[in-house]
């Protein structure tokens, strides 16, 4: 195959990112359905598992949801045992949302199979390739919050009447 120009490669990368993202969203929804969660609750649970214990206000900041909406999310996550509310030892007025470790929850065969297949898939890459993939994913995750803010800000400006 003829060597592709940089612009062609960038276009292919953009398309691959869109395709991967669409698949990831659909896969996340299937997992959420399996856990009996809606998409928002599932994303919040994922954030809590990555950050560890945080306040409802911090979770609201990370998600862009209101604190009132987060209260509903936490209520729904607490009921089946995905999270616990724990009073802060130093400030009893403050409540910390603590994710229950995944190993304490029953993880059905479907989700174990997903993890196993991902491990097998990643095993097809060399250490150098994995380092590049990790770098790309980590840097993409780092810029995501500012990109989300930029999109929200621009959408708000476009939606407000010109003065």
Buried (B, 14 or more C-beta within 10 A) or exposed (E): EEEEEEEEEEEEEEEEEEEEEEEEEEEBBEBBEBBEBEEBBBBBBBBBBEEEBBBBEBBBBBBEBEEEBBEEBBEBBBEEEBBBEEEEEEEEEEBBBBBBEEEEBEBEEEBEEBEEEEEEEEEEEEEEEEEEEEEEEEEEEEEEEEEEEEEEEEEEEEEEEEE
